[in-house]
Amino acid sequence: MRLTSRTLWPIRWGIFVLACAFLYAQLTSPKGIADLEALRDRAASDVHAGVWVALVLLMVLNWGLESAKWRWLVAPVEEIGGLRAFLATLAGTSVGLVTPNRTGEFLGRVLFLSPDARIAASFATALGSIAQFVITLLAGGLSLVVLLLLERPLPWPGGGLSVTLVVLTAIVAGAALVLFLSPGLFRQLLLLVPFLRKLGEASGILSRYARHELVVVLLLSLLRYVVFTVQFVLMLLAFDAGLRLGDALLAVPLIYLVTTLVPTVMLTELGVRGSVSLAVLGALGGVASGILLAAFTVWLVNLVLPAVAGSVVLLVVRIRTRRA
């Protein structure tokens, strides 16, 4: 369906309403209310104001790095300004909020490009997602190996499951890395899918990236990963979750690995994040209340605030509907 002014407004308002409904359902659930009340009670007394400033600044840096990565990837099809790229990234978070594992983020972003560039930019955006996926798998797999070597307790019994998880993570990460660094091969595999064959011309963008350009994308993904890992560790320390700094730095990547591999939908994402965090960090002696508050706070600042802003951006920013 070709987007027109008449069809675009229902899409904009639909995303806005869905995002608001999702946030309302999450924050007014028994767990959401309890987390908000606990956060209110402890925020003023236990957490220094500087920590909140640092958390918000890291959130801006997190999405700033993501927008820079996306801007770099779509440059071959359309040059876009830094501010518009950042706004597009925020808009993508609002769409991602209402799709499984936030797979719909690219839809919100490509609306900010010209109609002629959107399909090709979707393929370029997929490369950015693969890069972040690779970094998440590699960091999580490495953290699990180190935890095993240090004989630190894990939330599952025996070493067999851990070894299996390490092997599977290495295989998937290796395959994803090969596809990322060989986008021409990735394109050929995509064109094996019947309904994608007619997009052969648009998918040609995947063959236009030099290896050093892809390495830059990986480095930006790594920097972004470091930022949101620091955020989580910062809040674990701020809420006195009872963890040593070294344990927290090793365990958080494992949490991100597990939550990435577990399929989630909008009404279960917060619950999955909290339960996985509690299982992994609780095994290391963490305090449940501090762990859950840290997970909830990072979710609130890193996803809810940008998604709210992105929903408003989708309503007010001019989106082109006519081809050049």
C-alpha positions as CSV (number, residue, x, y, z in Angstrom):
1,M,0.0,0.0,0.0
2,R,1.4,3.4,-1.0
3,L,1.4,5.9,1.8
4,T,-0.7,9.0,1.3
5,S,-1.7,11.8,3.6
6,R,-5.1,10.1,4.0
7,T,-3.6,6.7,5.0
8,L,-0.7,8.1,7.0
9,W,-2.7,9.8,9.8
10,P,-4.5,6.6,10.9
11,I,-1.1,4.9,11.0
12,R,0.3,7.7,13.1
13,W,-2.6,7.8,15.5
14,G,-2.7,4.0,15.6
15,I,0.9,3.8,16.8
16,F,0.4,6.5,19.3
17,V,-2.7,4.9,20.8
18,L,-1.1,1.4,20.9
19,A,2.0,2.8,22.6
20,C,-0.1,4.6,25.2
21,A,-2.2,1.5,25.8
22,F,0.9,-0.6,26.2
23,L,2.5,1.8,28.7
24,Y,-0.8,2.1,30.6
25,A,-1.1,-1.6,30.8
26,Q,2.5,-2.0,32.0
27,L,2.5,0.8,34.6
28,T,-1.0,0.2,36.0
29,S,-0.5,-3.6,36.4
30,P,0.1,-4.7,40.1
31,K,3.8,-5.1,39.4
32,G,4.0,-1.8,37.6
33,I,2.3,0.0,40.5
34,A,4.4,-1.7,43.1
35,D,7.6,-0.8,41.1
36,L,6.5,2.9,40.7
37,E,5.7,3.2,44.4
38,A,9.0,1.6,45.4
39,L,10.9,3.8,43.0
40,R,9.1,6.9,44.4
41,D,10.0,6.0,47.9
42,R,13.6,5.2,47.3
43,A,14.5,7.7,44.6
44,A,14.6,10.7,46.8
45,S,16.1,9.1,49.9
46,D,18.6,6.5,48.5
47,V,19.7,7.8,45.1
48,H,21.8,10.9,44.7
49,A,20.4,13.5,42.1
50,G,23.7,13.1,40.2
51,V,22.9,9.5,39.5
52,W,19.6,10.4,37.9
53,V,21.3,13.1,35.7
54,A,23.9,10.5,34.7
55,L,21.2,8.0,33.8
56,V,19.3,10.4,31.6
57,L,22.5,11.6,29.9
58,L,23.5,8.0,29.2
59,M,20.0,7.4,27.7
60,V,20.5,10.3,25.3
61,L,24.0,9.0,24.4
62,N,22.5,5.5,23.9
63,W,20.0,6.6,21.4
64,G,22.4,9.2,19.9
65,L,24.8,6.4,19.1
66,E,22.0,4.4,17.6
67,S,20.8,7.3,15.4
68,A,24.4,7.9,14.3
69,K,24.7,4.2,13.3
70,W,21.5,4.3,11.4
71,R,22.4,7.6,9.7
72,W,25.7,6.1,8.6
73,L,23.9,3.0,7.2
74,V,21.2,4.8,5.2
75,A,23.6,7.4,3.8
76,P,24.1,5.5,0.5
77,V,20.4,5.9,-0.3
78,E,19.6,9.2,1.3
79,E,21.6,11.8,3.3
80,I,19.7,12.8,6.5
81,G,20.5,15.4,9.1
82,G,21.6,14.4,12.6
83,L,18.5,15.9,14.3
84,R,16.1,14.2,11.9
85,A,18.0,10.9,12.3
86,F,17.7,11.2,16.1
87,L,13.9,12.0,15.8
88,A,13.5,9.0,13.5
89,T,15.2,6.8,16.0
90,L,12.9,7.9,18.7
91,A,9.9,7.4,16.5
92,G,11.2,3.9,15.9
93,T,11.2,3.1,19.6
94,S,7.4,3.9,19.8
95,V,6.7,1.4,17.0
96,G,9.2,-1.1,18.4
97,L,7.4,-0.9,21.8
98,V,4.3,-2.6,20.3
99,T,6.0,-5.3,18.2
100,P,7.7,-8.5,19.4
101,N,11.3,-8.0,20.5
102,R,11.0,-4.5,19.1
103,T,11.3,-5.8,15.5
104,G,9.2,-2.9,14.2
105,E,11.6,-0.2,15.0
106,F,12.7,0.2,11.4
107,L,9.1,1.0,10.3
108,G,9.1,4.2,12.4
109,R,12.5,5.2,11.2
110,V,12.1,4.8,7.4
111,L,9.0,7.0,7.4
112,F,11.4,9.9,7.9
113,L,13.0,9.2,4.6
114,S,11.7,9.9,1.1
115,P,9.3,7.3,-0.3
116,D,11.8,6.2,-2.9
117,A,14.4,5.4,-0.2
118,R,12.3,3.5,2.3
119,I,12.5,0.0,1.1
120,A,16.3,0.1,0.5
121,A,16.7,1.8,3.9
122,S,14.8,-1.1,5.5
123,F,17.5,-3.4,4.3
124,A,20.2,-1.1,5.6
125,T,18.5,-0.9,9.0
126,A,18.4,-4.6,9.2
127,L,22.2,-4.6,9.0
128,G,22.3,-2.3,12.0
129,S,20.1,-4.7,14.0
130,I,22.3,-7.6,13.1
131,A,25.4,-5.7,14.3
132,Q,23.7,-5.0,17.7
133,F,22.6,-8.7,17.8
134,V,26.2,-9.9,17.2
135,I,27.6,-7.7,20.0
136,T,24.9,-8.8,22.4
137,L,25.7,-12.5,21.7
138,L,29.4,-12.1,21.9
139,A,29.4,-10.1,25.1
140,G,26.9,-12.4,26.7
141,G,28.7,-15.6,25.6
142,L,32.0,-14.2,26.9
143,S,30.5,-13.2,30.3
144,L,29.0,-16.7,30.6
145,V,32.4,-18.3,29.9
146,V,34.1,-16.1,32.5
147,L,31.4,-16.8,35.1
148,L,32.0,-20.6,34.5
149,L,35.8,-20.3,34.7
150,L,35.4,-18.3,38.0
151,E,32.9,-21.0,39.2
152,R,30.3,-18.3,40.0
153,P,26.8,-19.6,40.7
154,L,24.3,-19.5,37.9
155,P,20.5,-19.7,37.9
156,W,20.4,-23.2,36.4
157,P,21.9,-26.5,37.8
158,G,24.9,-28.3,36.3
159,G,27.4,-27.3,33.7
160,G,25.9,-29.1,30.8
161,L,23.2,-26.5,30.1
162,S,25.8,-23.7,30.4
163,V,28.2,-25.4,27.9
164,T,25.3,-26.0,25.5
165,L,24.3,-22.3,25.8
166,V,27.9,-21.2,25.1
167,V,28.2,-23.5,22.1
168,L,24.8,-22.4,20.6
169,T,25.6,-18.7,21.3
170,A,29.0,-19.1,19.5
171,I,27.4,-20.7,16.5
172,V,24.6,-18.2,16.1
173,A,27.0,-15.2,16.8
174,G,29.4,-16.6,14.2
175,A,26.7,-17.1,11.6
176,A,25.3,-13.6,12.2
177,L,28.8,-12.1,12.0
178,V,29.5,-13.8,8.7
179,L,26.2,-12.4,7.3
180,F,27.0,-9.0,8.6
181,L,30.5,-8.8,7.2
182,S,29.3,-10.4,3.9
183,P,26.1,-8.5,3.2
184,G,26.2,-9.6,-0.4
185,L,25.7,-13.2,0.9
186,F,23.0,-11.9,3.2
187,R,21.3,-10.4,0.2
188,Q,21.4,-13.7,-1.7
189,L,19.8,-15.5,1.2
190,L,17.1,-12.9,1.5
191,L,16.2,-13.2,-2.2
192,L,15.6,-16.9,-1.7
193,V,12.4,-15.9,0.1
194,P,9.7,-15.7,-2.6
195,F,8.0,-12.4,-1.5
196,L,11.4,-10.7,-1.2
197,R,12.6,-11.5,-4.7
198,K,10.7,-8.6,-6.2
199,L,12.7,-6.3,-3.9
200,G,16.0,-7.3,-5.6
201,E,16.8,-3.8,-6.8
202,A,16.2,-2.2,-3.4
203,S,18.2,-4.9,-1.6
204,G,21.2,-4.0,-3.8
205,I,22.2,-1.5,-1.0
206,L,23.5,-4.5,0.9
207,S,26.3,-4.9,-1.6
208,R,27.4,-1.2,-1.4
209,Y,29.2,-1.3,2.0
210,A,32.9,-1.6,2.3
211,R,34.3,-3.8,5.0
212,H,35.8,-0.9,7.0
213,E,32.3,0.8,6.9
214,L,30.8,-2.3,8.5
215,V,33.5,-2.3,11.2
216,V,32.5,1.2,12.1
217,V,28.9,0.0,12.5
218,L,30.1,-2.8,14.8
219,L,32.2,-0.3,16.9
220,L,29.1,2.0,17.2
221,S,27.1,-1.0,18.3
222,L,29.7,-1.9,20.9
223,L,29.8,1.6,22.3
224,R,26.1,1.6,22.6
225,Y,26.2,-1.8,24.3
226,V,28.8,-0.4,26.8
227,V,26.5,2.6,27.5
228,F,23.4,0.6,28.5
229,T,25.4,-1.9,30.4
230,V,26.9,0.9,32.5
231,Q,23.4,2.2,33.0
232,F,22.2,-1.1,34.5
233,V,25.3,-1.5,36.7
234,L,24.9,2.1,37.9
235,M,21.4,1.5,39.0
236,L,22.2,-1.8,40.7
237,L,24.8,0.0,42.7
238,A,22.5,3.0,43.4
239,F,19.7,0.8,44.7
240,D,22.2,-1.2,46.8
241,A,21.4,-4.6,45.2
242,G,24.1,-6.3,47.2
243,L,26.4,-7.2,44.3
244,R,30.1,-6.7,43.9
245,L,31.0,-4.5,41.0
246,G,32.8,-7.3,39.2
247,D,29.8,-9.7,39.5
248,A,27.5,-7.0,38.2
249,L,29.7,-6.3,35.2
250,L,29.9,-10.0,34.4
251,A,26.2,-10.8,35.0
252,V,24.5,-7.9,33.1
253,P,25.7,-9.1,29.7
254,L,24.3,-12.6,30.5
255,I,21.0,-11.0,31.3
256,Y,21.0,-9.2,27.9
257,L,21.9,-12.4,26.2
258,V,19.0,-14.4,27.7
259,T,16.4,-11.6,27.2
260,T,17.5,-11.3,23.6
261,L,17.0,-15.0,23.0
262,V,13.6,-15.1,24.7
263,P,10.8,-14.0,22.4
264,T,8.7,-11.3,24.1
265,V,5.5,-9.4,23.2
266,M,4.6,-6.0,24.5
267,L,2.6,-7.1,27.6
268,T,5.3,-9.5,28.8
269,E,8.6,-7.7,28.1
270,L,8.9,-6.0,31.5
271,G,8.1,-9.2,33.3
272,V,10.7,-11.2,31.3
273,R,13.3,-8.5,32.0
274,G,12.6,-8.5,35.7
275,S,12.5,-12.3,36.1
276,V,15.7,-12.9,34.1
277,S,17.5,-10.2,36.0
278,L,16.3,-11.6,39.3
279,A,17.3,-15.2,38.4
280,V,20.8,-14.3,37.2
281,L,21.7,-11.7,39.8
282,G,19.9,-13.5,42.6
283,A,22.1,-16.5,42.1
284,L,25.1,-14.2,42.8
285,G,23.6,-13.0,46.1
286,G,21.8,-10.0,44.9
287,V,18.9,-8.4,46.8
288,A,15.6,-8.9,45.0
289,S,14.2,-5.4,45.7
290,G,17.3,-3.6,44.4
291,I,17.5,-5.9,41.3
292,L,13.9,-5.4,40.3
293,L,14.1,-1.6,40.9
294,A,17.2,-1.4,38.8
295,A,15.7,-3.4,35.9
296,F,12.5,-1.4,36.1
297,T,14.3,2.0,36.2
298,V,16.5,1.2,33.2
299,W,13.4,0.0,31.3
300,L,11.5,3.2,32.2
301,V,14.3,5.6,31.2
302,N,15.7,3.8,28.2
303,L,12.5,2.6,26.6
304,V,9.4,4.3,28.0
305,L,10.6,7.9,27.9
306,P,12.0,7.6,24.3
307,A,8.9,5.8,23.2
308,V,6.6,8.5,24.6
309,A,8.7,11.2,22.9
310,G,8.8,9.1,19.7
311,S,5.0,8.8,19.7
312,V,4.6,12.6,19.9
313,V,7.3,13.0,17.2
314,L,5.3,10.7,14.8
315,L,2.3,12.9,15.3
316,V,3.9,16.3,14.7
317,V,6.9,15.8,12.3
318,R,6.3,16.2,8.6
319,I,6.5,12.9,6.7
320,R,6.7,12.9,3.0
321,T,4.1,10.9,1.1
322,R,5.0,11.8,-2.5
323,R,7.8,10.4,-4.6
324,A,10.4,12.7,-6.1
